[in-house]
Amino acid sequence: MQIFKFGGASVKDADGIKNLAKVLETTGYDNTLVVISAMGKTTNKMEMVIECYFDNKPELPNAIHDVIKYHDDILLDLFETNRHQVFVAVKILFDELNAFFKSNKSPDYNYVYDQIIGYGELISTTIVSHYLNEIGLNNNWIDVREFIKTDNYYRHSNVNWEATQSNISSHLDTSVLNITQGFLGSDANNFTTTLGREGSDYTAAIFAYCLNANSVTIWKDVPGVLNADPRYFENAQLIHQISYREAIELAFYGASVIHPKTLQPLQRKEIPLYVKSFLNAKGAGTCVSKGETLDPEIPCFIVKKNQTLISLSSLDFSYIMEDNISDIFSLLHLYKMKVHVIQNSAISFSVCIENLYDNLEKLLQHLKAKFKVTCHNNVNLYTIRHYNEIVVNELEKDKTVLLKQLAQGTVQIVTK
């Protein structure tokens, strides 16, 4: 088996879907499972739908219509008549979405988020599957929620590996081309769950692990894994080979090209991961596998925007010891903060976090009961792997450095 994953940029319009078909024809699609994300910026549009549902119900119909029109335009570009059965299939999905809004009684934002957000993937795969069948690439559309089972930690669910392995081994026909959704799963009650943003890569790795696949290929709009995000850094270079360990380090620090949870199941079975460009299907791309740590050996830059830096000091100038640090981490866990950097001295403690669940004000109020608190919002966290003094000095130029931490092979800098 080979597992392909196509992200939203690869299927953002009709031309992208046609190109996906060309990639399959170029590479071959025997014994292949294809994981596909929502089209273009659909996930962002669906998040706007969710926002309207909770905070601005009069605008909800318009937000849904925006999503419908976007997909209708793609359908009309792909199919010669609007009487094609794909139009009915897509309409059924939008009808399901509207029915959920009318019947839902839960006020739980995270539960509602997961029930709504996945329609982007369900619709995109429905369209792609019908188009491939239309041009003679016969395939089987499968609902990933019937295969990947998780707990009910909505928006960041954990995989039930035993149930997932059993489902995939027992019910997936590997003799045909399969098309399925990334990002999604379902819990024990069959409610939709999600694996976290960018979780489609993880979906591909889950299937690869359970199928003992030969390889996973992530098709992107870049030639492979670059040493820096070209949106923020000039002269980004292609990395040809990365070891699992190095890739996991990069993912841990936030490299966006590979989802942090994707690599562990692949490493356990030594399944190579390729990152290639869907604009150049024959390009070598990047291989993540056993072997050389990094080729070429160059600094790798990672930036995380819109972070929050909290600095704490004791109110009575007493030491911040194990009991204080334990209390701090209990609160960070309670309010579901994603921690990226910590730094402490005798009487101070600093932490750079990501406020994923919008609980920052609650956290700060809790901390102020015991500590003097300084908070910097909208800071940027830069991480450089395999750094040298020249690249660090260049990065710090014209920036206010709020925190800097050096470790073997890695420097992290928080700037305003």
Kinemage of the C-alpha trace (Angstrom):
@kinemage 1
@onewidth
@group {chain A} dominant
@subgroup {mainchain}
@vectorlist {calphas} color= white
{ca met a 1} P 0.000 0.000 0.000
{ca gln a 2} L 0.959 3.610 -0.574
{ca ile a 3} L -0.797 6.419 1.254
{ca phe a 4} L -1.196 9.832 -0.390
{ca lys a 5} L -2.354 12.957 1.388
{ca phe a 6} L -3.504 16.063 -0.483
{ca gly a 7} L -4.017 19.283 1.464
{ca gly a 8} L -6.509 22.067 0.895
{ca ala a 9} L -4.223 24.037 -1.428
{ca ser a 10} L -4.059 21.100 -3.844
{ca val a 11} L -7.858 20.958 -4.268
{ca lys a 12} L -8.739 24.639 -3.900
{ca asp a 13} L -10.416 24.799 -7.328
{ca ala a 14} L -11.370 22.703 -10.354
{ca asp a 15} L -7.873 22.945 -11.846
{ca gly a 16} L -6.420 21.644 -8.593
{ca ile a 17} L -8.702 18.612 -8.638
{ca lys a 18} L -7.806 17.919 -12.262
{ca asn a 19} L -4.138 18.154 -11.291
{ca leu a 20} L -4.696 15.668 -8.454
{ca ala a 21} L -5.947 13.225 -11.078
{ca lys a 22} L -2.808 13.843 -13.148
{ca val a 23} L -0.623 13.144 -10.104
{ca leu a 24} L -2.374 9.803 -9.617
{ca glu a 25} L -1.939 8.966 -13.294
{ca thr a 26} L 1.746 9.941 -13.151
{ca thr a 27} L 2.639 8.056 -9.977
{ca gly a 28} L 0.245 5.125 -10.359
{ca tyr a 29} L -2.648 4.411 -8.022
{ca asp a 30} L -2.709 0.648 -7.534
{ca asn a 31} L -3.027 -0.299 -3.854
{ca thr a 32} L -3.424 3.363 -2.948
{ca leu a 33} L -5.403 5.180 -0.293
{ca val a 34} L -5.810 8.938 -0.759
{ca val a 35} L -6.492 11.227 2.208
{ca ile a 36} L -7.894 14.649 1.258
{ca ser a 37} L -8.410 17.823 3.286
{ca ala a 38} L -11.149 20.408 2.930
{ca met a 39} L -10.857 22.541 -0.197
{ca gly a 40} L -8.841 25.754 -0.076
{ca lys a 41} L -9.778 27.847 2.961
{ca thr a 42} L -13.005 25.941 3.650
{ca thr a 43} L -11.995 25.118 7.231
{ca asn a 44} L -11.690 28.845 7.927
{ca lys a 45} L -15.105 29.404 6.341
{ca met a 46} L -16.582 26.627 8.469
{ca glu a 47} L -15.099 28.225 11.567
{ca met a 48} L -16.926 31.398 10.580
{ca val a 49} L -20.133 29.340 10.330
{ca ile a 50} L -19.532 28.059 13.854
{ca glu a 51} L -18.850 31.585 15.112
{ca cys a 52} L -22.138 32.782 13.610
{ca tyr a 53} L -24.019 29.847 15.146
{ca phe a 54} L -22.862 30.829 18.625
{ca asp a 55} L -22.564 34.611 18.418
{ca asn a 56} L -24.387 35.974 15.372
{ca lys a 57} L -27.266 33.707 14.320
{ca pro a 58} L -28.807 36.231 11.860
{ca glu a 59} L -25.633 35.877 9.750
{ca leu a 60} L -25.585 32.072 9.882
{ca pro a 61} L -27.518 31.546 6.600
{ca asn a 62} L -25.135 33.884 4.763
{ca ala a 63} L -22.069 32.120 6.190
{ca ile a 64} L -23.411 28.733 5.073
{ca his a 65} L -24.354 30.122 1.662
{ca asp a 66} L -20.776 31.334 1.211
{ca val a 67} L -19.537 27.760 1.686
{ca ile a 68} L -22.215 26.340 -0.630
{ca lys a 69} L -21.437 28.831 -3.415
{ca tyr a 70} L -17.713 28.135 -3.235
{ca his a 71} L -18.269 24.428 -3.756
{ca asp a 72} L -21.007 24.940 -6.361
{ca asp a 73} L -18.602 27.004 -8.471
{ca ile a 74} L -16.085 24.155 -8.378
{ca leu a 75} L -18.775 21.599 -9.242
{ca leu a 76} L -19.956 23.630 -12.235
{ca asp a 77} L -16.373 23.866 -13.498
{ca leu a 78} L -15.829 20.099 -13.168
{ca phe a 79} L -19.075 18.585 -14.425
{ca glu a 80} L -20.895 19.270 -17.658
{ca thr a 81} L -24.393 19.262 -16.174
{ca asn a 82} L -25.824 20.190 -12.805
{ca arg a 83} L -27.970 17.051 -13.059
{ca his a 84} L -24.915 14.934 -12.270
{ca gln a 85} L -25.436 12.796 -9.168
{ca val a 86} L -22.582 14.586 -7.363
{ca phe a 87} L -24.814 17.651 -6.965
{ca val a 88} L -27.336 15.520 -5.079
{ca ala a 89} L -24.603 13.971 -2.922
{ca val a 90} L -23.222 17.393 -1.951
{ca lys a 91} L -26.704 18.780 -1.277
{ca ile a 92} L -27.395 15.882 1.101
{ca leu a 93} L -24.296 16.833 3.106
{ca phe a 94} L -25.362 20.489 3.349
{ca asp a 95} L -28.860 19.349 4.365
{ca glu a 96} L -27.261 17.286 7.155
{ca leu a 97} L -25.355 20.375 8.280
{ca asn a 98} L -28.507 22.481 8.445
{ca ala a 99} L -30.365 19.698 10.238
{ca phe a 100} L -27.687 19.649 12.917
{ca phe a 101} L -28.147 23.366 13.573
{ca lys a 102} L -31.895 22.859 14.013
{ca ser a 103} L -31.646 19.821 16.283
{ca asn a 104} L -28.538 20.524 18.394
{ca lys a 105} L -29.152 21.146 22.081
{ca ser a 106} L -25.538 21.078 23.298
{ca pro a 107} L -23.927 24.368 24.380
{ca asp a 108} L -20.457 22.742 24.332
{ca tyr a 109} L -18.425 24.716 21.795
{ca asn a 110} L -15.828 21.996 21.273
{ca tyr a 111} L -18.451 19.303 20.630
{ca val a 112} L -20.340 21.540 18.206
{ca tyr a 113} L -17.090 22.509 16.483
{ca asp a 114} L -16.272 18.884 15.691
{ca gln a 115} L -19.765 18.079 14.421
{ca ile a 116} L -19.668 21.001 11.978
{ca ile a 117} L -16.061 21.463 10.877
{ca gly a 118} L -15.685 18.052 9.220
{ca tyr a 119} L -18.239 18.794 6.511
{ca gly a 120} L -15.423 20.508 4.636
{ca glu a 121} L -13.610 17.176 4.293
{ca leu a 122} L -16.774 15.182 3.604
{ca ile a 123} L -17.731 17.524 0.773
{ca ser a 124} L -14.259 17.777 -0.765
{ca thr a 125} L -13.781 14.010 -0.888
{ca thr a 126} L -17.269 13.521 -2.319
{ca ile a 127} L -16.483 15.919 -5.164
{ca val a 128} L -13.031 14.442 -5.863
{ca ser a 129} L -14.327 10.867 -5.759
{ca his a 130} L -17.114 11.591 -8.254
{ca tyr a 131} L -14.746 13.456 -10.558
{ca leu a 132} L -12.204 10.628 -10.575
{ca asn a 133} L -14.951 8.130 -11.383
{ca glu a 134} L -16.162 10.442 -14.140
{ca ile a 135} L -12.767 10.385 -15.890
{ca gly a 136} L -12.247 6.655 -15.456
{ca leu a 137} L -10.177 6.520 -12.253
{ca asn a 138} L -12.524 4.166 -10.450
{ca asn a 139} L -12.400 4.547 -6.694
{ca asn a 140} L -14.184 3.749 -3.459
{ca trp a 141} L -15.272 6.688 -1.244
{ca ile a 142} L -15.034 5.739 2.420
{ca asp a 143} L -16.128 7.592 5.556
{ca val a 144} L -13.044 7.831 7.746
{ca arg a 145} L -15.247 8.062 10.841
{ca glu a 146} L -16.117 4.399 10.395
{ca phe a 147} L -12.435 3.453 10.624
{ca ile a 148} L -10.602 5.832 12.981
{ca lys a 149} L -12.014 5.636 16.503
{ca thr a 150} L -11.028 8.115 19.217
{ca asp a 151} L -11.920 9.315 22.673
{ca asn a 152} L -14.249 12.303 23.054
{ca tyr a 153} L -11.593 14.958 23.662
{ca tyr a 154} L -13.191 17.158 21.025
{ca arg a 155} L -10.916 19.198 18.729
{ca his a 156} L -7.810 17.256 19.851
{ca ser a 157} L -8.967 13.656 20.118
{ca asn a 158} L -6.720 10.704 20.913
{ca val a 159} L -6.799 7.618 18.719
{ca asn a 160} L -8.105 4.319 20.043
{ca trp a 161} L -5.475 2.254 18.246
{ca glu a 162} L -6.930 -1.150 19.008
{ca ala a 163} L -10.388 -0.311 17.637
{ca thr a 164} L -8.928 1.587 14.686
{ca gln a 165} L -6.605 -1.279 13.746
{ca ser a 166} L -9.496 -3.739 13.930
{ca asn a 167} L -11.746 -1.573 11.739
{ca ile a 168} L -9.111 -1.007 9.064
{ca ser a 169} L -7.973 -4.640 9.004
{ca ser a 170} L -11.523 -5.989 8.814
{ca his a 171} L -13.386 -3.542 6.602
{ca leu a 172} L -11.030 -1.755 4.198
{ca asp a 173} L -10.791 -3.173 0.677
{ca thr a 174} L -7.149 -2.521 -0.202
{ca ser a 175} L -7.478 -3.875 -3.749
{ca val a 176} L -9.120 -0.653 -4.991
{ca leu a 177} L -8.274 3.041 -4.987
{ca asn a 178} L -9.788 4.457 -1.788
{ca ile a 179} L -10.630 8.117 -1.183
{ca thr a 180} L -11.169 9.320 2.372
{ca gln a 181} L -11.106 12.354 4.630
{ca gly a 182} L -8.284 13.685 6.742
{ca phe a 183} L -8.609 15.221 10.199
{ca leu a 184} L -11.703 13.270 11.319
{ca gly a 185} L -12.606 10.321 13.508
{ca ser a 186} L -15.501 9.314 15.744
{ca asp a 187} L -15.933 8.460 19.399
{ca ala a 188} L -17.635 5.489 21.044
{ca asn a 189} L -21.045 7.138 20.507
{ca asn a 190} L -20.239 7.750 16.816
{ca phe a 191} L -20.100 11.514 17.253
{ca thr a 192} L -17.572 13.145 14.948
{ca thr a 193} L -14.211 14.018 16.479
{ca thr a 194} L -11.179 15.821 15.074
{ca leu a 195} L -7.460 15.206 15.453
{ca gly a 196} L -6.407 18.864 15.671
{ca arg a 197} L -5.715 21.397 12.925
{ca glu a 198} L -3.429 19.978 10.222
{ca gly a 199} L -4.507 16.535 11.423
{ca ser a 200} L -4.894 15.182 7.872
{ca asp a 201} L -1.190 14.287 7.847
{ca tyr a 202} L -1.818 12.299 11.010
{ca thr a 203} L -4.736 10.516 9.343
{ca ala a 204} L -2.404 9.350 6.581
{ca ala a 205} L 0.071 8.062 9.166
{ca ile a 206} L -2.661 6.199 11.064
{ca phe a 207} L -3.732 4.343 7.925
{ca ala a 208} L -0.094 3.684 6.985
{ca tyr a 209} L 0.611 2.186 10.387
{ca cys a 210} L -2.484 -0.019 10.409
{ca leu a 211} L -1.921 -1.164 6.804
{ca asn a 212} L 1.856 -1.662 7.099
{ca ala a 213} L 2.150 0.645 4.102
{ca asn a 214} L 5.299 0.999 2.016
{ca ser a 215} L 5.257 4.791 2.213
{ca val a 216} L 3.303 7.961 2.923
{ca thr a 217} L 3.483 10.916 0.531
{ca ile a 218} L 2.244 14.361 1.515
{ca trp a 219} L 1.559 16.462 -1.584
{ca lys a 220} L 2.034 20.186 -0.999
{ca asp a 221} L 2.539 23.443 -2.898
{ca val a 222} L 6.249 23.473 -1.983
{ca pro a 223} L 8.983 21.234 -3.446
{ca gly a 224} L 9.474 19.440 -0.116
{ca val a 225} L 10.486 20.276 3.436
{ca leu a 226} L 12.218 23.651 3.462
{ca asn a 227} L 14.555 24.911 6.167
{ca ala a 228} L 12.236 27.898 6.729
{ca asp a 229} L 8.723 29.052 5.921
{ca pro a 230} L 9.094 31.105 2.712
{ca arg a 231} L 6.245 33.364 3.857
{ca tyr a 232} L 8.482 34.706 6.635
{ca phe a 233} L 12.052 33.966 5.537
{ca glu a 234} L 13.864 34.717 2.298
{ca asn a 235} L 15.987 32.161 0.434
{ca ala a 236} L 14.452 29.066 2.030
{ca gln a 237} L 16.306 25.904 0.958
{ca leu a 238} L 15.056 22.397 0.200
{ca ile a 239} L 16.079 19.648 2.623
{ca his a 240} L 16.582 16.335 0.803
{ca gln a 241} L 16.739 13.947 3.763
{ca ile a 242} L 15.695 14.194 7.411
{ca ser a 243} L 15.924 11.490 10.036
{ca tyr a 244} L 12.795 10.632 12.018
{ca arg a 245} L 14.398 12.024 15.165
{ca glu a 246} L 15.268 15.362 13.570
{ca ala a 247} L 11.841 15.641 11.934
{ca ile a 248} L 10.174 14.958 15.283
{ca glu a 249} L 12.314 17.706 16.836
{ca leu a 250} L 11.257 20.135 14.092
{ca ala a 251} L 7.609 19.126 14.462
{ca phe a 252} L 7.785 19.524 18.235
{ca tyr a 253} L 8.967 23.106 17.817
{ca gly a 254} L 6.149 23.826 15.350
{ca ala a 255} L 7.408 23.164 11.827
{ca ser a 256} L 4.119 23.391 9.941
{ca val a 257} L 5.008 21.107 7.053
{ca ile a 258} L 4.673 17.957 9.222
{ca his a 259} L 2.044 17.491 11.937
{ca pro a 260} L 3.637 16.752 15.334
{ca lys a 261} L 1.750 13.467 15.804
{ca thr a 262} L 2.343 12.203 12.272
{ca leu a 263} L 5.855 10.900 12.665
{ca gln a 264} L 5.637 8.621 15.721
{ca pro a 265} L 3.541 5.832 14.141
{ca leu a 266} L 5.656 5.951 10.990
{ca gln a 267} L 8.890 5.705 12.960
{ca arg a 268} L 7.637 2.696 14.903
{ca lys a 269} L 7.308 0.718 11.672
{ca glu a 270} L 10.054 2.543 9.766
{ca ile a 271} L 7.638 3.701 7.061
{ca pro a 272} L 9.264 6.478 5.001
{ca leu a 273} L 7.446 9.776 4.633
{ca tyr a 274} L 7.880 11.775 1.426
{ca val a 275} L 6.956 15.440 1.078
{ca lys a 276} L 6.546 16.393 -2.573
{ca ser a 277} L 5.073 19.099 -4.763
{ca phe a 278} L 1.764 18.418 -6.469
{ca leu a 279} L 3.001 20.841 -9.149
{ca asn a 280} L 5.929 18.530 -9.956
{ca ala a 281} L 4.902 14.942 -9.309
{ca lys a 282} L 8.225 13.570 -10.559
{ca gly a 283} L 10.342 15.741 -8.241
{ca ala a 284} L 12.363 13.960 -5.565
{ca gly a 285} L 11.014 16.092 -2.708
{ca thr a 286} L 12.102 15.323 0.847
{ca cys a 287} L 12.383 11.904 2.456
{ca val a 288} L 11.894 11.463 6.206
{ca ser a 289} L 13.262 8.066 7.207
{ca lys a 290} L 16.071 6.250 8.972
{ca gly a 291} L 19.449 7.562 7.978
{ca glu a 292} L 21.265 10.867 7.763
{ca thr a 293} L 20.100 13.458 10.299
{ca leu a 294} L 19.901 16.366 7.888
{ca asp a 295} L 20.960 16.777 4.269
{ca pro a 296} L 22.144 19.454 3.702
{ca glu a 297} L 23.280 20.429 7.208
{ca ile a 298} L 21.904 23.984 7.463
{ca pro a 299} L 20.049 26.005 10.129
{ca cys a 300} L 16.297 25.383 10.241
{ca phe a 301} L 13.963 28.224 11.215
{ca ile a 302} L 10.512 27.908 12.771
{ca val a 303} L 8.233 30.795 13.723
{ca lys a 304} L 5.024 30.709 15.731
{ca lys a 305} L 3.009 33.929 15.561
{ca asn a 306} L 0.466 35.339 18.012
{ca gln a 307} L 1.856 33.693 21.119
{ca thr a 308} L 1.562 34.907 24.719
{ca leu a 309} L 4.508 35.364 27.082
{ca ile a 310} L 3.666 35.281 30.795
{ca ser a 311} L 6.297 36.210 33.373
{ca leu a 312} L 5.674 35.420 37.032
{ca ser a 313} L 7.495 36.432 40.201
{ca ser a 314} L 6.665 35.745 43.819
{ca leu a 315} L 4.822 38.458 45.691
{ca asp a 316} L 7.147 38.231 48.694
{ca phe a 317} L 10.425 37.646 46.792
{ca ser a 318} L 10.528 34.035 47.977
{ca tyr a 319} L 12.008 31.369 45.741
{ca ile a 320} L 9.874 29.816 43.026
{ca met a 321} L 10.427 26.189 43.889
{ca glu a 322} L 8.909 22.833 42.967
{ca asp a 323} L 5.581 23.465 44.712
{ca asn a 324} L 5.074 26.786 42.861
{ca ile a 325} L 6.071 25.309 39.535
{ca ser a 326} L 3.719 22.382 40.119
{ca asp a 327} L 0.859 24.817 40.796
{ca ile a 328} L 1.668 26.786 37.637
{ca phe a 329} L 1.645 23.716 35.428
{ca ser a 330} L -1.590 22.492 37.002
{ca leu a 331} L -3.212 25.776 35.992
{ca leu a 332} L -1.747 25.629 32.483
{ca his a 333} L -3.215 22.144 32.146
{ca leu a 334} L -6.554 23.189 33.658
{ca tyr a 335} L -6.954 25.995 31.127
{ca lys a 336} L -5.636 23.883 28.218
{ca met a 337} L -2.678 26.097 27.362
{ca lys a 338} L -0.135 24.843 24.828
{ca val a 339} L 3.323 25.426 26.331
{ca his a 340} L 6.221 26.135 23.953
{ca val a 341} L 8.999 27.572 26.142
{ca ile a 342} L 9.648 27.764 29.879
{ca gln a 343} L 12.431 29.614 31.693
{ca asn a 344} L 12.926 30.094 35.401
{ca ser a 345} L 15.306 31.649 37.907
{ca ala a 346} L 15.281 31.787 41.695
{ca ile a 347} L 12.375 34.261 41.935
{ca ser a 348} L 10.863 34.317 38.449
{ca phe a 349} L 9.216 31.975 35.968
{ca ser a 350} L 8.393 32.709 32.315
{ca val a 351} L 6.316 30.650 29.919
{ca cys a 352} L 5.424 31.183 26.258
{ca ile a 353} L 2.008 29.693 25.497
{ca glu a 354} L -0.625 29.387 22.804
{ca asn a 355} L -4.153 30.317 23.916
{ca leu a 356} L -5.982 27.665 21.877
{ca tyr a 357} L -9.150 27.591 23.974
{ca asp a 358} L -9.478 31.313 24.741
{ca asn a 359} L -8.928 30.786 28.475
{ca leu a 360} L -6.158 33.338 28.938
{ca glu a 361} L -8.076 35.806 31.119
{ca lys a 362} L -9.224 33.024 33.456
{ca leu a 363} L -5.654 31.780 33.740
{ca leu a 364} L -4.281 35.249 34.480
{ca gln a 365} L -6.850 35.905 37.189
{ca his a 366} L -5.954 32.616 38.838
{ca leu a 367} L -2.208 33.328 38.664
{ca lys a 368} L -2.567 36.853 40.059
{ca ala a 369} L -3.864 35.425 43.303
{ca lys a 370} L -0.401 34.060 44.055
{ca phe a 371} L 2.110 35.810 41.776
{ca lys a 372} L 3.060 39.142 40.318
{ca val a 373} L 2.107 38.688 36.654
{ca thr a 374} L 3.381 40.373 33.489
{ca cys a 375} L 1.716 39.388 30.224
{ca his a 376} L 2.841 40.132 26.657
{ca asn a 377} L 0.278 39.294 23.977
{ca asn a 378} L 0.874 38.787 20.246
{ca val a 379} L 4.547 37.923 20.568
{ca asn a 380} L 6.490 35.815 18.077
{ca leu a 381} L 8.429 32.702 19.007
{ca tyr a 382} L 11.401 31.849 16.801
{ca thr a 383} L 13.162 28.512 17.030
{ca ile a 384} L 16.422 27.800 15.177
{ca arg a 385} L 17.742 24.262 14.967
{ca his a 386} L 21.471 23.895 14.164
{ca tyr a 387} L 21.957 27.608 14.719
{ca asn a 388} L 25.107 29.677 14.510
{ca glu a 389} L 25.906 33.139 15.827
{ca ile a 390} L 25.484 34.803 12.435
{ca val a 391} L 21.891 33.628 11.884
{ca val a 392} L 20.915 34.456 15.481
{ca asn a 393} L 22.250 38.015 15.182
{ca glu a 394} L 20.468 38.473 11.878
{ca leu a 395} L 17.186 37.249 13.341
{ca glu a 396} L 17.389 39.559 16.355
{ca lys a 397} L 18.090 42.628 14.226
{ca asp a 398} L 15.403 45.341 14.668
{ca lys a 399} L 13.417 43.214 17.154
{ca thr a 400} L 12.793 43.549 20.896
{ca val a 401} L 13.952 40.313 22.515
{ca leu a 402} L 11.759 39.387 25.504
{ca leu a 403} L 13.202 35.938 26.167
{ca lys a 404} L 16.101 33.928 24.806
{ca gln a 405} L 16.995 30.349 25.619
{ca leu a 406} L 19.899 28.283 24.329
{ca ala a 407} L 20.123 24.502 24.340
{ca gln a 408} L 22.365 22.084 22.514
{ca gly a 409} L 21.652 22.642 18.844
{ca thr a 410} L 18.592 24.821 19.433
{ca val a 411} L 17.913 28.452 20.288
{ca gln a 412} L 14.474 29.878 21.069
{ca ile a 413} L 13.795 33.617 20.997
{ca val a 414} L 10.584 35.423 21.923
{ca thr a 415} L 10.254 38.849 20.311
{ca lys a 416} L 7.813 41.715 20.233
